[in-house]
Amino acid sequence: MGSSTNLRPLILTFFATAVLGGCASSRSVSWTTFTAFHAEGRRLKPASWNYRTLAPAAISSNLHHVSISIDEVFLRNLPHTEKGLVVLGVAIDGLRATAEPAVAIIGIKPPFGPDRFLRLEHPLQVDRFLFKGEPVRIGVITRPISPNDAEYGRAAIDVKHRGKARLTLHNAQSIKDNAALFEKLIDAPGLRRAHWIHSIPAEPADRIYRTTPKLLFVAGTTVFIAVPPPESPPEFVHARIETFPDKVELKGSRLVWRSSGADFTDLPYMVVTVTKHKRSPYVDTALRKAVRALEAEIETNQIDAAKATAARTPKLISDDRSLSIVEKNLERALLEWRTHSIDRKSAAKAGSREVELRHLSAEIESLCFVARQFHKILERSELESFMTITNAGFERMKAIYRDIKEDPAPADVLQRRCRMIFRSVGPPLPLPPPLPTPR
């Protein structure tokens, strides 16, 4: 396309309704809007996208595994934070199949200074999960808390999370523990409704091909800086947020002034990092257990048991909701390779050398197909393992050709083809010397 279409930056909307009662300080500010800047190294750039720049950062539903990290939260001059301790919580919608948000307590601390600063460093990590294409909404909540509840909450965070909140979506007990602590400290039935500070609603980036969403959920580090409302004190109103990318930068997870290196504390901000991952992290699913059992049965020549396990594996692949579309196709291709391995061992056990050779050739071709088609999501160690297996397969093919007194030329052709595949995918891998040309 000749021209690029810029997309509106991600906006953080503050819900600043005073629902906790009491009289706010004259310097309290009901922050209403945050604007987004994307971090490129230490520099900040306004969050605008076009089709070319979006491609590396786009997160597609049922295709990418992602993790979310809140790296820094800095707040100031919030209503109802004049005295005592404040508890901060997070509620995230769109991560799970259920309508209930994933919640966690991210910190308990007193505001400091006349402007009531609240700063949390690396308060929350959401472990890797498969993005399902639902709009993601991250809400940060504050409310005053009593000393007794604060002591209980700090102890719970230290024991369960070693001082840092963590959400593991495939671990039901982790979700339950976080929800119980959240309900006790923020959303218990006997408490007034909590004070919602801000919320990020973001649409999946792959929807830009059908429409132009206002907000995008993309990979990378995004810094959200507050836009002062018109009714805020004069020192905030005069802040020109459009000039900040030239004046501030990221140092670690903090914003600092480029001129002096001092911490930026003029306005509230939050730093959020979204990371794309290649593969599912789950090792305790029914599919993973079946695959481990199948590999052990093949290794120990339990042919009948291996055939039974392989027969029920396709349904487990289809039913596994933790896998992306590409991962499911990878598992199907690996199952085909293992099925050829079972058939080869069955033929070897029956003493049929020609049938064994045919299945061995199909086994090697299946593994080379896996390397060529799925190298982008395979680890280097897996590619090296596949290459070792194919090399052993070629040696076995040569031995069978010698036994049946046939020309091993087909093995040479297949080996050259597989060698080209392994050389073309991923980082360079050590390759064995070529087979001698038959005379």
N, C-alpha and C positions, 0 to 999 in steps of 0.2 A: 504494500500500500504506500502511496506517495506521501501521505501525511500521517503523523502519529496523533493519537487521541490521548490527551492527558486525563487522568482520573483524579477525582477530588481526594485530598488527603484524608487519612483516617482521623476521625474526631472522637474525643472523649467527652461525653456529656455528663455534667455533674447534676445530680438530683439533690438540691440543697435545701429541701424543706426542713424547717426546724421542728422536729417532732419529739425532742427529748425534754422540752420545757426549760425553764430558766431564762436568764437574761444574758444575751451574748455581749461580748466586749465591743466597744466602739470600733476596735480594729479587726473584728471578725469579718470574714469575706465569704460569701456564698459563691464559690467558684462555679461557673456555669459551662465553660467550654475549655477544652484542651485542643491544641493543634499538634499534628504529627510531623516529626522529622526523621528521616532514615539516616542511620549511621553508616558511613563508609570509612572504615578505620576509625580515626579520632574525629573526623570532620562530620558535620551535620548538613543534610540537604533536605529541602522541602519534599514532603512525601507526594510525589506525582509520578504517574506511571504511563508508559506507552507499551505497545505490544512487544517491542524489541527488548526493552529493559525488564519487562515483567517475567519473561520466560524463565530465567534462572531461579526466580523467587516464588513463582506460582506454586500453590499447594492444591492438588487435585483430589477430589473425593474418591475414596476407595482405592487410591493409588499410592499415597504417601503416608508414611509414619512420621509423626512430628512430636517434639517435646516443647514445652513452654517454660521459660524461666523469667520470673520477675526479678530483675537484677538490682533495682534500686527504687525506693519510694521516698520522696521528700515532700512533706506537706507543711503548711504554715497558716496561721491565722484562721484555723477552722472554728466554726461556731461550737460552743459547748465543750471546749477543751481548756477552760481557764484554770481548773483546779484538778489535782489528783492525777490518777492514771487513766490511760486510754488503751482500749483493746482495738486491734485492727484485724479484720477478717477479709477473706476473699470468697466470692461465689462465682463459679464459671459454668455457664450454660453451653450446650452444643457439643460436649465432649463424649457424652454417653448416649445409649439408646433410650434411656428413661428420661422423663420430663424433669426430674429433680436435678438441680445443679450440683456439681461437685464443690464442696465447701471446705475451708480450712482456716484456722487461726494463724496469722502470720507474725504477730508481735504484740507485746504488752509493755508499754513504757510511758513515762511522764513526758509531756511536752517541755522543752527547755527554751529559756530566753523570753524576752518580752513579746516576741512575735510567735511564740508557741510552736517552735520547730518540732517536727516529727520526722525522723529519718530511719529507714530500715534498709540494710544491705543484704542482698541475696535472700529475701525472706521466703521465696516459694519456688519449688521445682515440681513441674508436672511431668512425670515420666512418660516415656514414649508410648504413643497410642496411634491407632489407625484413624485418620481423619475421615469422617463420614459425610462431609459436605453440608453439615448444618451450620447456620450462622453462629459464630462464637461470641459470647458476651462475657466479659470479665468485669465484675463489680467489686470495688473495694469499699469496705464499710468501717466506720469508726463509731465508738460510743464510750462514755465514761464507764469505769469499772471499779468495784470496791477492792480494797487491799486483800481481803480474804479470797475473792474470786481470782484476783491477779496472781496470788501465790499458787493457787491450785492450777491455773492455766499455764504458768511458767513451768511448773513441775511436770505437767503432762507433755508440754512441747519438748522439754529436755529429755524425758524418758523415751518418748515414742519417736522423736525426730532429731534428737541430738541438737536441739536449738534451732532447727530449720524446718519449716513446714514442707511436707512432701505429699503429693497426690499420686498414687499408683492405681490407675483406673481398673486394671484387671485383677486387683487384689480387693475383694469385697470387704475384708476385715479392715484394711486401711481406710477405705471410704467410710465405713461405719464408725470407726474411731474418730476420724476427723469431723464427721457430722455430729457425733455426740458432744464433742468439745465445743463445736460451733454453737450448738443449740443451748448449751449450758451458759456460755459466756455472752452470747449476742442475741439469740433468738428464742430464749426460753419463754414459755407461755406467761409467766408472771412479770416479764419485763415489757416496758414500752418498746414500740417498734424501733429498730436500729436506724442510725443516720447513714444513709447511703451517700458515699462521697462521689464516686464516679463509675462510669460503665463504658466499656468499649464494645459496640456491636459491629462485627466484621463479617462480610460475605465471602464465600470461597472465591479465590482469584480466577478459577477456571470459568466462572460465569461471565467474564467480560466478553466472551465470544458470542453470547446471546443477548447480553444487555450490558449496561454500564452501571454497576453498583456504586453506591456512594462510598462504601467502606470495604476494604479488602483485607483478608487474612492471608498474609504472605510470610515467607521465611526472611530472616534477617533481624537486625536490632533496630527497634523503633523507640524514639524518645518523644514522650508526650509532655509538652510544656503548657502551663495554664495560660489562658487568655483572660486578662482582668476584666470583670464586668464593669459597666459604666458607673454603677453606684459604689464601687470600691474606693478606698482612700486614694488621695491624689498621687502618692508615690507609685501606686500600681497602675493607675489609669494612664500615666504618661509613658509606661513601658511600651516600647515598639518591638513586638515579638518578631516581626519580619526581619529585623536586623540581627537577631540572636545567632543564626548560623555562622555569621562572620565574627562573632565575639566570643562564643563559647565552644567547647569541645569536650569529648569524652576522655576521661582519664580513668581507666579501669571501667567501673560502672557508674562513676560520678560525673556530673557536669562541673567543669571548672572554667574560669575566665582564661581565655587564651593569652591575654596581656600579662597577667600576674600569676596564673596557676592557682589562685584562690578558689575555694568552693563557690559555686553558683547557688545563691540562696534567695534571689530576688523573687522567684515565683515557684509554686509547686511544680513538680515534674515526676514522671515515672519512666523507667527504662525496662522494656520488655523484649526478650529475645525468643524468636520462634525458629527451631532447627528442624530441617528435614532429615530423615534417616532412610537408609536403603531397605532395611529388613525388620520384620517383627521381632520384638525382644522376648516373646513368650516361649517358655520351654516346658510348661506343664499342661499344655492343651492335649486333648484326646489325640489329635493328629500327630503331635510330636512324640507322644508315648508309642503310638502305633508304628511310626517310622523307626524309632529306636529298636522296637521289638523286631521289625522286619529286617533291619540290618543285622541284628544278632542272629536271627534264624538263617539268613543267607550265609553268614560267616561260618556258622556251625553245621551247614549242610542239612538243616531241617526243612527239606523241600516241601512236604505237605503242609507244615505249619506256615511256611513262608507264602505259599500260594493262598492259603486262607486269609492271612493278614493282608496280602496285596489285594485280594478281592473286596475287602471292606474299606480299603483306604480311599478310593474315589469319593465315597459319600462323606468321609471325614474331611476331605479337602473342600468339598462344596459347603459343608456345614460350618467350617471354621471362620468365624466372623472377625478374627484378629488378623487375617491375611488380606493383603491388597489383591487386586485383579492380577497383577504381574506375578506376585508370589504364588498365587494359585496355579497359574500356568507353569511356573517353575516346578512346583511340587508334582504336577501331572507329568512333566517331562522327566523328572527324576524317577517317578514311579515306573514310567515306561522303560527307563534304563535298568531299574532293579528287576522288572519283570523279565527282561531279556537275560539278566544274570541268573535268575531262577531257572529259566528254560535251558540255558547253557549247562548249568550244573546238573539238571535232570537228564540232559542228553549225555553228559559225561558219565553219569552214574549208570546209564543204560548201555554205554559202550559205543554209541553212535557218533563217530568222529566227524562225519560230514554235517550232521545236524548241529553238533557242538560248534563247528566252525561257522556255520551260518548264523547262529545266535550270538557267537562271540563278535562277529563282524557287526551285527546289528547293535550289540551292546556298546561297542566303541563309537559307532556312528551316533548313537543317542547321546553319549557323553560329550562328543564334539559339538553336537547341536546345542546342548545346554550351555556350553562355554561360549559359543557364538551368539546365541540369542539372549542370554541373561547375564552377560559379563558385567553389565552396569550395576547389578545388585549383588553380585557375588564378591566375596572377600578374596584377597590374593591367596590366602592359605587354601581356599577351596579350589581355585584354579590350579594351584600347584598339585593338590591332591588328585584332581582329575587328570592332569598330565601324567602323573606317576602311574595311575591306574591304566591309562591308555597305553603307555609304554610297556607295561607288563602284559597287556593284552596282545600287543604286536609280537612280543616274544613268544607267547603261547600260540598265536596264529602260525608263526614260522615253524614251530615244533610240530603242529598238526599237519601243515603242508608237507613237511619232511616224512611224517609217518604215513601219509596217504600217497606219497610220491607224486605230488603235483607242483606246478610252478607257483612260487610265492609272490608273483607279480601283483595280484590283487592286494596283498598286504602292503607292498611298497606304495602303491597308488593311494591307499587309504591313509597310510602314515604321512605321506607328503601333504595330503589335504588337511589332516588334523594339525600337522606342524604349522601350516600357514594360518590356521584358525587361532592357535594358541599364541602365535607371534603377533597377531593383529589385535588381540583384546588385552586391555589393561596394560600394566607395566611389563617390561621385558622379563621373560622367564627363562631360566636355564634349560636348554634343550639338548637331548642326546645327539651324538653324531648320526648321520644318515646311515641307513642300511647299505651294505655293499651291493652294487648292481649285479643281479644274477647273470651268470655266463650262459 
